[in-house]
Amino acid sequence: MFNLDEVNLFMVALQFAATKHRHQRRKDREETPYINHPLAVVQVLWEGGGMTDMVMLIGALLHDTLEDTDATPAEIEQHFGSDILELVQEVTDDKSLPKSERKRLQIERAPYHSICAKQIKLADKICNVYDLIHSTPKDWSLQRCIDYLDWSEQVVAGLRGANFTLEVRYDGVLAEARKHFQENEKPS
């Protein structure tokens, strides 16, 4: 399936992502190491989406490095080539913009992403919604969780048509999340 050069490049990307994210933690109560997130995105693409394209898998592994670490486009291009750099840049938000603008742009740009970028975004949203249920960020209110679900659904609407299996998985985890937060909304 993969040749040794592809496996080696994936291992280099894994080390690169782990190094770049080494001081970061997720916002959940357990403060999970951040690297678990890109690994989960790769796993969703691999197992849930049937993706074996190494450019996509490496792009998924590196999808937050430009946005959330000190990684530079030059570093990614030097280590992984221009195809992977272009894919990572395609799924990267511009952190110089206000959060509300970044969120609006994700909705607006979703339909125009490449098929690979759409699938990475789908896997990312699957993981984020799943994490919202199972390890909710410690400072998030119920309303913020619901707002995230609503926003992610708008983003995913623009990603549809890229991978039916991932779309069905997203729909399932979204329904689980809505049920979870609806039940938590009721007085005990």
WOWOQUI-V119933 format. One record per helix or strand. SS is the DSSP state (H for helix, E for strand). FROM is the first residue (numbers start at 1). LEN is the number of residues. If there is no record, write none. Layout:
{{SS/FROM/LEN} {SS/FROM/LEN}}
This chain:
{{H/4/17} {E/25/1} {E/28/1} {E/33/1} {H/35/14} {H/54/8} {H/65/4} {H/73/8} {H/82/9} {H/99/14} {H/115/20} {E/137/1} {H/142/18} {H/164/22}}
